[in-house]
């Protein structure tokens, strides 16, 4: 984009900045949710090993968590 284009788009700079910041906040929130789901999965596995949950309960909850993680991978979760 040339100098003229940059000058014409200059009034939109604050809007582009807000959009960029919003995108960064959303990305950070998604990464935190993914980390939380992974912590839940690890805790669930510890519960299974300790005998506090049955295999059936583990499978059901594991599937739920993995489905959510898969949604994040596809960009669907929100």
PDB file of N, CA, C and O in Angstrom, chain B, residues numbered from 101:
ATOM      1  N   UNK B 101       0.860  -1.162   0.000  1.00  0.00           N
ATOM      2  CA  UNK B 101       0.000   0.000   0.000  1.00  0.00           C
ATOM      3  C   UNK B 101       0.908   1.226   0.000  1.00  0.00           C
ATOM      4  O   UNK B 101       1.893   1.280   0.736  1.00  0.00           O
ATOM      5  N   UNK B 102       0.582   2.166  -0.794  1.00  0.00           N
ATOM      6  CA  UNK B 102       1.398   3.368  -0.922  1.00  0.00           C
ATOM      7  C   UNK B 102       1.117   4.388   0.159  1.00  0.00           C
ATOM      8  O   UNK B 102       0.279   4.188   1.038  1.00  0.00           O
ATOM      9  N   UNK B 103       1.836   5.475   0.066  1.00  0.00           N
ATOM     10  CA  UNK B 103       1.699   6.559   1.036  1.00  0.00           C
ATOM     11  C   UNK B 103       0.286   7.138   1.028  1.00  0.00           C
ATOM     12  O   UNK B 103      -0.267   7.449   2.083  1.00  0.00           O
ATOM     13  N   UNK B 104      -0.290   7.280  -0.154  1.00  0.00           N
ATOM     14  CA  UNK B 104      -1.655   7.820  -0.260  1.00  0.00           C
ATOM     15  C   UNK B 104      -2.649   6.890   0.440  1.00  0.00           C
ATOM     16  O   UNK B 104      -3.533   7.350   1.163  1.00  0.00           O
ATOM     17  N   UNK B 105      -2.504   5.609   0.225  1.00  0.00           N
ATOM     18  CA  UNK B 105      -3.397   4.650   0.886  1.00  0.00           C
ATOM     19  C   UNK B 105      -3.263   4.698   2.392  1.00  0.00           C
ATOM     20  O   UNK B 105      -4.263   4.651   3.109  1.00  0.00           O
ATOM     21  N   UNK B 106      -2.041   4.791   2.877  1.00  0.00           N
ATOM     22  CA  UNK B 106      -1.819   4.895   4.322  1.00  0.00           C
ATOM     23  C   UNK B 106      -2.463   6.160   4.884  1.00  0.00           C
ATOM     24  O   UNK B 106      -3.064   6.129   5.957  1.00  0.00           O
ATOM     25  N   UNK B 107      -2.339   7.265   4.165  1.00  0.00           N
ATOM     26  CA  UNK B 107      -2.941   8.510   4.627  1.00  0.00           C
ATOM     27  C   UNK B 107      -4.462   8.425   4.654  1.00  0.00           C
ATOM     28  O   UNK B 107      -5.107   8.935   5.570  1.00  0.00           O
ATOM     29  N   UNK B 108      -5.029   7.773   3.638  1.00  0.00           N
ATOM     30  CA  UNK B 108      -6.488   7.640   3.589  1.00  0.00           C
ATOM     31  C   UNK B 108      -7.008   6.736   4.715  1.00  0.00           C
ATOM     32  O   UNK B 108      -8.109   6.942   5.227  1.00  0.00           O
ATOM     33  N   UNK B 109      -6.216   5.744   5.089  1.00  0.00           N
ATOM     34  CA  UNK B 109      -6.650   4.811   6.131  1.00  0.00           C
ATOM     35  C   UNK B 109      -6.265   5.254   7.540  1.00  0.00           C
ATOM     36  O   UNK B 109      -6.645   4.606   8.515  1.00  0.00           O
ATOM     37  N   UNK B 110      -5.525   6.339   7.657  1.00  0.00           N
ATOM     38  CA  UNK B 110      -5.078   6.816   8.957  1.00  0.00           C
ATOM     39  C   UNK B 110      -6.220   7.040   9.956  1.00  0.00           C
ATOM     40  O   UNK B 110      -6.071   6.701  11.130  1.00  0.00           O
ATOM     41  N   UNK B 111      -7.345   7.596   9.526  1.00  0.00           N
ATOM     42  CA  UNK B 111      -8.441   7.773  10.503  1.00  0.00           C
ATOM     43  C   UNK B 111      -8.948   6.445  11.069  1.00  0.00           C
ATOM     44  O   UNK B 111      -9.561   6.433  12.137  1.00  0.00           O
ATOM     45  N   UNK B 112      -8.706   5.340  10.385  1.00  0.00           N
ATOM     46  CA  UNK B 112      -9.168   4.041  10.881  1.00  0.00           C
ATOM     47  C   UNK B 112      -8.172   3.385  11.821  1.00  0.00           C
ATOM     48  O   UNK B 112      -8.455   2.314  12.357  1.00  0.00           O
ATOM     49  N   UNK B 113      -7.018   3.996  12.036  1.00  0.00           N
ATOM     50  CA  UNK B 113      -5.984   3.393  12.876  1.00  0.00           C
ATOM     51  C   UNK B 113      -6.493   3.047  14.281  1.00  0.00           C
ATOM     52  O   UNK B 113      -6.193   1.956  14.767  1.00  0.00           O
ATOM     53  N   UNK B 114      -7.242   3.918  14.949  1.00  0.00           N
ATOM     54  CA  UNK B 114      -7.740   3.534  16.285  1.00  0.00           C
ATOM     55  C   UNK B 114      -8.656   2.312  16.241  1.00  0.00           C
ATOM     56  O   UNK B 114      -8.614   1.469  17.137  1.00  0.00           O
ATOM     57  N   UNK B 115      -9.469   2.219  15.216  1.00  0.00           N
ATOM     58  CA  UNK B 115     -10.371   1.073  15.081  1.00  0.00           C
ATOM     59  C   UNK B 115      -9.561  -0.201  14.856  1.00  0.00           C
ATOM     60  O   UNK B 115      -9.837  -1.233  15.468  1.00  0.00           O
ATOM     61  N   UNK B 116      -8.568  -0.124  13.982  1.00  0.00           N
ATOM     62  CA  UNK B 116      -7.719  -1.297  13.735  1.00  0.00           C
ATOM     63  C   UNK B 116      -6.982  -1.689  14.999  1.00  0.00           C
ATOM     64  O   UNK B 116      -6.785  -2.877  15.257  1.00  0.00           O
ATOM     65  N   UNK B 117      -6.571  -0.709  15.795  1.00  0.00           N
ATOM     66  CA  UNK B 117      -5.903  -0.998  17.063  1.00  0.00           C
ATOM     67  C   UNK B 117      -6.812  -1.717  18.037  1.00  0.00           C
ATOM     68  O   UNK B 117      -6.400  -2.673  18.694  1.00  0.00           O
ATOM     69  N   UNK B 118      -8.049  -1.256  18.128  1.00  0.00           N
ATOM     70  CA  UNK B 118      -9.017  -1.895  19.023  1.00  0.00           C
ATOM     71  C   UNK B 118      -9.301  -3.319  18.563  1.00  0.00           C
ATOM     72  O   UNK B 118      -9.400  -4.232  19.383  1.00  0.00           O
ATOM     73  N   UNK B 119      -9.432  -3.509  17.262  1.00  0.00           N
ATOM     74  CA  UNK B 119      -9.679  -4.852  16.726  1.00  0.00           C
ATOM     75  C   UNK B 119      -8.500  -5.762  17.053  1.00  0.00           C
ATOM     76  O   UNK B 119      -8.697  -6.917  17.431  1.00  0.00           O
ATOM     77  N   UNK B 120      -7.275  -5.253  16.911  1.00  0.00           N
ATOM     78  CA  UNK B 120      -6.095  -6.055  17.196  1.00  0.00           C
ATOM     79  C   UNK B 120      -6.040  -6.427  18.679  1.00  0.00           C
ATOM     80  O   UNK B 120      -5.786  -7.582  19.024  1.00  0.00           O
ATOM     81  N   UNK B 121      -6.279  -5.446  19.555  1.00  0.00           N
ATOM     82  CA  UNK B 121      -6.242  -5.707  20.996  1.00  0.00           C
ATOM     83  C   UNK B 121      -7.319  -6.717  21.376  1.00  0.00           C
ATOM     84  O   UNK B 121      -7.068  -7.628  22.164  1.00  0.00           O
ATOM     85  N   UNK B 122      -8.504  -6.559  20.825  1.00  0.00           N
ATOM     86  CA  UNK B 122      -9.590  -7.499  21.098  1.00  0.00           C
ATOM     87  C   UNK B 122      -9.199  -8.902  20.677  1.00  0.00           C
ATOM     88  O   UNK B 122      -9.453  -9.863  21.403  1.00  0.00           O
ATOM     89  N   UNK B 123      -8.587  -9.029  19.518  1.00  0.00           N
ATOM     90  CA  UNK B 123      -8.128 -10.334  19.045  1.00  0.00           C
ATOM     91  C   UNK B 123      -7.102 -10.949  19.982  1.00  0.00           C
ATOM     92  O   UNK B 123      -7.122 -12.156  20.227  1.00  0.00           O
ATOM     93  N   UNK B 124      -6.206 -10.125  20.506  1.00  0.00           N
ATOM     94  CA  UNK B 124      -5.191 -10.617  21.436  1.00  0.00           C
ATOM     95  C   UNK B 124      -5.830 -11.101  22.743  1.00  0.00           C
ATOM     96  O   UNK B 124      -5.426 -12.122  23.298  1.00  0.00           O
ATOM     97  N   UNK B 125      -6.822 -10.365  23.220  1.00  0.00           N
ATOM     98  CA  UNK B 125      -7.508 -10.751  24.453  1.00  0.00           C
ATOM     99  C   UNK B 125      -8.258 -12.069  24.250  1.00  0.00           C
ATOM    100  O   UNK B 125      -8.214 -12.951  25.108  1.00  0.00           O
ATOM    101  N   UNK B 126      -8.935 -12.199  23.126  1.00  0.00           N
ATOM    102  CA  UNK B 126      -9.668 -13.436  22.825  1.00  0.00           C
ATOM    103  C   UNK B 126      -8.697 -14.606  22.730  1.00  0.00           C
ATOM    104  O   UNK B 126      -8.961 -15.676  23.280  1.00  0.00           O
ATOM    105  N   UNK B 127      -7.578 -14.416  22.040  1.00  0.00           N
ATOM    106  CA  UNK B 127      -6.585 -15.487  21.915  1.00  0.00           C
ATOM    107  C   UNK B 127      -6.062 -15.909  23.284  1.00  0.00           C
ATOM    108  O   UNK B 127      -5.924 -17.102  23.554  1.00  0.00           O
ATOM    109  N   UNK B 128      -5.771 -14.942  24.144  1.00  0.00           N
ATOM    110  CA  UNK B 128      -5.261 -15.251  25.478  1.00  0.00           C
ATOM    111  C   UNK B 128      -6.305 -16.010  26.295  1.00  0.00           C
ATOM    112  O   UNK B 128      -5.968 -16.952  27.013  1.00  0.00           O
ATOM    113  N   UNK B 129      -7.561 -15.606  26.187  1.00  0.00           N
ATOM    114  CA  UNK B 129      -8.633 -16.286  26.913  1.00  0.00           C
ATOM    115  C   UNK B 129      -8.794 -17.719  26.424  1.00  0.00           C
ATOM    116  O   UNK B 129      -8.990 -18.631  27.229  1.00  0.00           O
ATOM    117  N   UNK B 130      -8.714 -17.926  25.116  1.00  0.00           N
ATOM    118  CA  UNK B 130      -8.813 -19.274  24.570  1.00  0.00           C
ATOM    119  C   UNK B 130      -7.658 -20.139  25.045  1.00  0.00           C
ATOM    120  O   UNK B 130      -7.860 -21.302  25.393  1.00  0.00           O
ATOM    121  N   UNK B 131      -6.451 -19.589  25.067  1.00  0.00           N
ATOM    122  CA  UNK B 131      -5.299 -20.356  25.532  1.00  0.00           C
ATOM    123  C   UNK B 131      -5.455 -20.739  27.002  1.00  0.00           C
ATOM    124  O   UNK B 131      -5.074 -21.838  27.402  1.00  0.00           O
ATOM    125  N   UNK B 132      -6.012 -19.839  27.802  1.00  0.00           N
ATOM    126  CA  UNK B 132      -6.237 -20.149  29.213  1.00  0.00           C
ATOM    127  C   UNK B 132      -7.290 -21.246  29.360  1.00  0.00           C
ATOM    128  O   UNK B 132      -7.147 -22.129  30.206  1.00  0.00           O
ATOM    129  N   UNK B 133      -8.342 -21.199  28.549  1.00  0.00           N
ATOM    130  CA  UNK B 133      -9.369 -22.240  28.600  1.00  0.00           C
ATOM    131  C   UNK B 133      -8.795 -23.594  28.189  1.00  0.00           C
ATOM    132  O   UNK B 133      -9.132 -24.618  28.782  1.00  0.00           O
ATOM    133  N   UNK B 134      -7.933 -23.601  27.180  1.00  0.00           N
ATOM    134  CA  UNK B 134      -7.299 -24.843  26.737  1.00  0.00           C
ATOM    135  C   UNK B 134      -6.421 -25.397  27.856  1.00  0.00           C
ATOM    136  O   UNK B 134      -6.443 -26.597  28.130  1.00  0.00           O
ATOM    137  N   UNK B 135      -5.652 -24.528  28.497  1.00  0.00           N
ATOM    138  CA  UNK B 135      -4.799 -24.967  29.606  1.00  0.00           C
ATOM    139  C   UNK B 135      -5.639 -25.531  30.745  1.00  0.00           C
ATOM    140  O   UNK B 135      -5.266 -26.532  31.357  1.00  0.00           O
ATOM    141  N   UNK B 136      -6.765 -24.897  31.030  1.00  0.00           N
ATOM    142  CA  UNK B 136      -7.652 -25.382  32.092  1.00  0.00           C
ATOM    143  C   UNK B 136      -8.211 -26.758  31.736  1.00  0.00           C
ATOM    144  O   UNK B 136      -8.277 -27.633  32.599  1.00  0.00           O
ATOM    145  N   UNK B 137      -8.611 -26.962  30.493  1.00  0.00           N
ATOM    146  CA  UNK B 137      -9.127 -28.264  30.078  1.00  0.00           C
ATOM    147  C   UNK B 137      -8.053 -29.343  30.202  1.00  0.00           C
ATOM    148  O   UNK B 137      -8.347 -30.470  30.602  1.00  0.00           O
ATOM    149  N   UNK B 138      -6.833 -29.008  29.866  1.00  0.00           N
ATOM    150  CA  UNK B 138      -5.742 -29.983  30.011  1.00  0.00           C
ATOM    151  C   UNK B 138      -5.483 -30.306  31.475  1.00  0.00           C
ATOM    152  O   UNK B 138      -5.187 -31.452  31.812  1.00  0.00           O
ATOM    153  N   UNK B 139      -5.590 -29.308  32.350  1.00  0.00           N
ATOM    154  CA  UNK B 139      -5.440 -29.566  33.790  1.00  0.00           C
ATOM    155  C   UNK B 139      -6.563 -30.468  34.294  1.00  0.00           C
ATOM    156  O   UNK B 139      -6.333 -31.358  35.112  1.00  0.00           O
ATOM    157  N   UNK B 140      -7.780 -30.233  33.801  1.00  0.00           N
ATOM    158  CA  UNK B 140      -8.912 -31.075  34.192  1.00  0.00           C
ATOM    159  C   UNK B 140      -8.709 -32.514  33.730  1.00  0.00           C
ATOM    160  O   UNK B 140      -9.034 -33.458  34.451  1.00  0.00           O
ATOM    161  N   UNK B 141      -8.178 -32.673  32.538  1.00  0.00           N
ATOM    162  CA  UNK B 141      -7.917 -34.010  32.008  1.00  0.00           C
ATOM    163  C   UNK B 141      -6.870 -34.732  32.861  1.00  0.00           C
ATOM    164  O   UNK B 141      -7.020 -35.917  33.159  1.00  0.00           O
ATOM    165  N   UNK B 142      -5.824 -34.026  33.249  1.00  0.00           N
ATOM    166  CA  UNK B 142      -4.786 -34.625  34.101  1.00  0.00           C
ATOM    167  C   UNK B 142      -5.363 -34.990  35.471  1.00  0.00           C
ATOM    168  O   UNK B 142      -5.059 -36.054  36.010  1.00  0.00           O
ATOM    169  N   UNK B 143      -6.192 -34.110  36.030  1.00  0.00           N
ATOM    170  CA  UNK B 143      -6.806 -34.386  37.331  1.00  0.00           C
ATOM    171  C   UNK B 143      -7.739 -35.590  37.239  1.00  0.00           C
ATOM    172  O   UNK B 143      -7.794 -36.417  38.149  1.00  0.00           O
ATOM    173  N   UNK B 144      -8.462 -35.677  36.143  1.00  0.00           N
ATOM    174  CA  UNK B 144      -9.371 -36.805  35.939  1.00  0.00           C
ATOM    175  C   UNK B 144      -8.589 -38.112  35.888  1.00  0.00           C
ATOM    176  O   UNK B 144      -9.015 -39.118  36.455  1.00  0.00           O
ATOM    177  N   UNK B 145      -7.457 -38.095  35.217  1.00  0.00           N
ATOM    178  CA  UNK B 145      -6.639 -39.301  35.144  1.00  0.00           C
ATOM    179  C   UNK B 145      -6.105 -39.688  36.526  1.00  0.00           C
ATOM    180  O   UNK B 145      -6.046 -40.869  36.866  1.00  0.00           O
ATOM    181  N   UNK B 146      -5.717 -38.688  37.313  1.00  0.00           N
ATOM    182  CA  UNK B 146      -5.264 -38.972  38.685  1.00  0.00           C
ATOM    183  C   UNK B 146      -6.394 -39.589  39.519  1.00  0.00           C
ATOM    184  O   UNK B 146      -6.161 -40.485  40.330  1.00  0.00           O
ATOM    185  N   UNK B 147      -7.630 -39.091  39.307  1.00  0.00           N
ATOM    186  CA  UNK B 147      -8.775 -39.651  40.025  1.00  0.00           C
ATOM    187  C   UNK B 147      -9.007 -41.104  39.627  1.00  0.00           C
ATOM    188  O   UNK B 147      -9.341 -41.934  40.473  1.00  0.00           O
ATOM    189  N   UNK B 148      -8.834 -41.411  38.357  1.00  0.00           N
ATOM    190  CA  UNK B 148      -9.004 -42.790  37.895  1.00  0.00           C
ATOM    191  C   UNK B 148      -7.952 -43.689  38.530  1.00  0.00           C
ATOM    192  O   UNK B 148      -8.274 -44.762  39.040  1.00  0.00           O
ATOM    193  N   UNK B 149      -6.706 -43.258  38.500  1.00  0.00           N
ATOM    194  CA  UNK B 149      -5.618 -44.058  39.066  1.00  0.00           C
ATOM    195  C   UNK B 149      -5.822 -44.265  40.561  1.00  0.00           C
ATOM    196  O   UNK B 149      -5.510 -45.332  41.092  1.00  0.00           O
ATOM    197  N   UNK B 150      -6.344 -43.248  41.241  1.00  0.00           N
ATOM    198  CA  UNK B 150      -6.583 -43.345  42.681  1.00  0.00           C
ATOM    199  C   UNK B 150      -7.846 -44.133  43.008  1.00  0.00           C
ATOM    200  O   UNK B 150      -8.105 -44.433  44.173  1.00  0.00           O
ATOM    201  N   UNK B 151      -8.626 -44.466  41.997  1.00  0.00           N
ATOM    202  CA  UNK B 151      -9.839 -45.249  42.218  1.00  0.00           C
ATOM    203  C   UNK B 151     -11.035 -44.432  42.658  1.00  0.00           C
ATOM    204  O   UNK B 151     -12.020 -44.988  43.145  1.00  0.00           O
ATOM    205  N   UNK B 152     -10.966 -43.125  42.496  1.00  0.00           N
ATOM    206  CA  UNK B 152     -12.081 -42.267  42.906  1.00  0.00           C
ATOM    207  C   UNK B 152     -13.169 -42.136  41.843  1.00  0.00           C
ATOM    208  O   UNK B 152     -14.275 -41.686  42.144  1.00  0.00           O
ATOM    209  N   UNK B 153     -12.864 -42.526  40.597  1.00  0.00           N
ATOM    210  CA  UNK B 153     -13.879 -42.545  39.540  1.00  0.00           C
ATOM    211  C   UNK B 153     -13.799 -43.888  38.818  1.00  0.00           C
ATOM    212  O   UNK B 153     -12.738 -44.505  38.731  1.00  0.00           O
ATOM    213  N   UNK B 154     -14.931 -44.318  38.311  1.00  0.00           N
ATOM    214  CA  UNK B 154     -14.974 -45.584  37.575  1.00  0.00           C
ATOM    215  C   UNK B 154     -14.458 -45.373  36.156  1.00  0.00           C
ATOM    216  O   UNK B 154     -14.316 -44.241  35.692  1.00  0.00           O
ATOM    217  N   UNK B 155     -14.183 -46.473  35.483  1.00  0.00           N
ATOM    218  CA  UNK B 155     -13.751 -46.414  34.081  1.00  0.00           C
ATOM    219  C   UNK B 155     -14.822 -45.740  33.218  1.00  0.00           C
ATOM    220  O   UNK B 155     -14.510 -44.950  32.327  1.00  0.00           O
ATOM    221  N   UNK B 156     -16.090 -46.064  33.497  1.00  0.00           N
ATOM    222  CA  UNK B 156     -17.183 -45.500  32.706  1.00  0.00           C
ATOM    223  C   UNK B 156     -17.262 -43.986  32.892  1.00  0.00           C
ATOM    224  O   UNK B 156     -17.405 -43.235  31.927  1.00  0.00           O
ATOM    225  N   UNK B 157     -17.166 -43.551  34.150  1.00  0.00           N
ATOM    226  CA  UNK B 157     -17.204 -42.116  34.432  1.00  0.00           C
ATOM    227  C   UNK B 157     -16.000 -41.417  33.803  1.00  0.00           C
ATOM    228  O   UNK B 157     -16.131 -40.334  33.233  1.00  0.00           O
ATOM    229  N   UNK B 158     -14.834 -42.041  33.910  1.00  0.00           N
ATOM    230  CA  UNK B 158     -13.628 -41.487  33.305  1.00  0.00           C
ATOM    231  C   UNK B 158     -13.819 -41.331  31.802  1.00  0.00           C
ATOM    232  O   UNK B 158     -13.536 -40.270  31.245  1.00  0.00           O
ATOM    233  N   UNK B 159     -14.301 -42.393  31.138  1.00  0.00           N
ATOM    234  CA  UNK B 159     -14.494 -42.343  29.685  1.00  0.00           C
ATOM    235  C   UNK B 159     -15.465 -41.242  29.285  1.00  0.00           C
ATOM    236  O   UNK B 159     -15.232 -40.517  28.318  1.00  0.00           O
ATOM    237  N   UNK B 160     -16.557 -41.123  30.037  1.00  0.00           N
ATOM    238  CA  UNK B 160     -17.564 -40.114  29.713  1.00  0.00           C
ATOM    239  C   UNK B 160     -16.980 -38.703  29.854  1.00  0.00           C
ATOM    240  O   UNK B 160     -17.118 -37.874  28.954  1.00  0.00           O
ATOM    241  N   UNK B 161     -16.333 -38.445  30.978  1.00  0.00           N
ATOM    242  CA  UNK B 161     -15.783 -37.105  31.221  1.00  0.00           C
ATOM    243  C   UNK B 161     -14.599 -36.804  30.299  1.00  0.00           C
ATOM    244  O   UNK B 161     -14.421 -35.673  29.849  1.00  0.00           O
ATOM    245  N   UNK B 162     -13.798 -37.833  30.028  1.00  0.00           N
ATOM    246  CA  UNK B 162     -12.670 -37.646  29.112  1.00  0.00           C
ATOM    247  C   UNK B 162     -13.176 -37.262  27.723  1.00  0.00           C
ATOM    248  O   UNK B 162     -12.630 -36.364  27.082  1.00  0.00           O
ATOM    249  N   UNK B 163     -14.221 -37.947  27.264  1.00  0.00           N
ATOM    250  CA  UNK B 163     -14.796 -37.624  25.954  1.00  0.00           C
ATOM    251  C   UNK B 163     -15.290 -36.181  25.907  1.00  0.00           C
ATOM    252  O   UNK B 163     -15.087 -35.488  24.909  1.00  0.00           O
ATOM    253  N   UNK B 164     -15.940 -35.722  26.982  1.00  0.00           N
ATOM    254  CA  UNK B 164     -16.430 -34.344  27.031  1.00  0.00           C
ATOM    255  C   UNK B 164     -15.279 -33.352  26.909  1.00  0.00           C
ATOM    256  O   UNK B 164     -15.351 -32.393  26.141  1.00  0.00           O
ATOM    257  N   UNK B 165     -14.216 -33.595  27.675  1.00  0.00           N
ATOM    258  CA  UNK B 165     -13.066 -32.682  27.659  1.00  0.00           C
ATOM    259  C   UNK B 165     -12.377 -32.706  26.304  1.00  0.00           C
ATOM    260  O   UNK B 165     -12.028 -31.657  25.763  1.00  0.00           O
ATOM    261  N   UNK B 166     -12.180 -33.903  25.754  1.00  0.00           N
ATOM    262  CA  UNK B 166     -11.519 -34.008  24.453  1.00  0.00           C
ATOM    263  C   UNK B 166     -12.357 -33.362  23.348  1.00  0.00           C
ATOM    264  O   UNK B 166     -11.808 -32.782  22.412  1.00  0.00           O
ATOM    265  N   UNK B 167     -13.682 -33.462  23.454  1.00  0.00           N
ATOM    266  CA  UNK B 167     -14.548 -32.798  22.473  1.00  0.00           C
ATOM    267  C   UNK B 167     -14.365 -31.280  22.529  1.00  0.00           C
ATOM    268  O   UNK B 167     -14.303 -30.616  21.494  1.00  0.00           O
ATOM    269  N   UNK B 168     -14.280 -30.742  23.743  1.00  0.00           N
ATOM    270  CA  UNK B 168     -14.063 -29.298  23.886  1.00  0.00           C
ATOM    271  C   UNK B 168     -12.708 -28.881  23.317  1.00  0.00           C
ATOM    272  O   UNK B 168     -12.605 -27.862  22.633  1.00  0.00           O
ATOM    273  N   UNK B 169     -11.678 -29.663  23.597  1.00  0.00           N
ATOM    274  CA  UNK B 169     -10.352 -29.360  23.053  1.00  0.00           C
ATOM    275  C   UNK B 169     -10.363 -29.416  21.527  1.00  0.00           C
ATOM    276  O   UNK B 169      -9.719 -28.604  20.862  1.00  0.00           O
ATOM    277  N   UNK B 170     -11.094 -30.373  20.986  1.00  0.00           N
ATOM    278  CA  UNK B 170     -11.209 -30.493  19.532  1.00  0.00           C
ATOM    279  C   UNK B 170     -11.907 -29.268  18.939  1.00  0.00           C
ATOM    280  O   UNK B 170     -11.534 -28.804  17.861  1.00  0.00           O
ATOM    281  N   UNK B 171     -12.915 -28.745  19.634  1.00  0.00           N
ATOM    282  CA  UNK B 171     -13.605 -27.548  19.167  1.00  0.00           C
ATOM    283  C   UNK B 171     -12.645 -26.366  19.109  1.00  0.00           C
ATOM    284  O   UNK B 171     -12.693 -25.571  18.171  1.00  0.00           O
ATOM    285  N   UNK B 172     -11.772 -26.249  20.110  1.00  0.00           N
ATOM    286  CA  UNK B 172     -10.781 -25.171  20.087  1.00  0.00           C
ATOM    287  C   UNK B 172      -9.834 -25.340  18.908  1.00  0.00           C
ATOM    288  O   UNK B 172      -9.472 -24.361  18.255  1.00  0.00           O
ATOM    289  N   UNK B 173      -9.433 -26.572  18.634  1.00  0.00           N
ATOM    290  CA  UNK B 173      -8.540 -26.830  17.502  1.00  0.00           C
ATOM    291  C   UNK B 173      -9.184 -26.405  16.191  1.00  0.00           C
ATOM    292  O   UNK B 173      -8.502 -25.924  15.286  1.00  0.00           O
ATOM    293  N   UNK B 174     -10.494 -26.582  16.092  1.00  0.00           N
ATOM    294  CA  UNK B 174     -11.202 -26.203  14.866  1.00  0.00           C
ATOM    295  C   UNK B 174     -11.619 -24.731  14.884  1.00  0.00           C
ATOM    296  O   UNK B 174     -12.095 -24.204  13.879  1.00  0.00           O
ATOM    297  N   UNK B 175     -11.437 -24.070  16.032  1.00  0.00           N
ATOM    298  CA  UNK B 175     -11.803 -22.671  16.134  1.00  0.00           C
ATOM    299  C   UNK B 175     -13.281 -22.434  16.349  1.00  0.00           C
ATOM    300  O   UNK B 175     -13.793 -21.355  16.053  1.00  0.00           O
ATOM    301  N   UNK B 176     -13.971 -23.446  16.867  1.00  0.00           N
ATOM    302  CA  UNK B 176     -15.414 -23.348  17.035  1.00  0.00           C
ATOM    303  C   UNK B 176     -15.786 -22.885  18.429  1.00  0.00           C
ATOM    304  O   UNK B 176     -16.773 -22.169  18.597  1.00  0.00           O
ATOM    305  N   UNK B 177     -15.012 -23.281  19.436  1.00  0.00           N
ATOM    306  CA  UNK B 177     -15.393 -22.981  20.827  1.00  0.00           C
ATOM    307  C   UNK B 177     -15.328 -21.487  21.085  1.00  0.00           C
ATOM    308  O   UNK B 177     -14.564 -20.765  20.444  1.00  0.00           O
ATOM    309  N   UNK B 178     -16.115 -21.042  22.004  1.00  0.00           N
ATOM    310  CA  UNK B 178     -16.087 -19.627  22.313  1.00  0.00           C
ATOM    311  C   UNK B 178     -16.790 -19.303  23.520  1.00  0.00           C
ATOM    312  O   UNK B 178     -16.848 -18.135  23.907  1.00  0.00           O
TER     313      UNK B 178
END
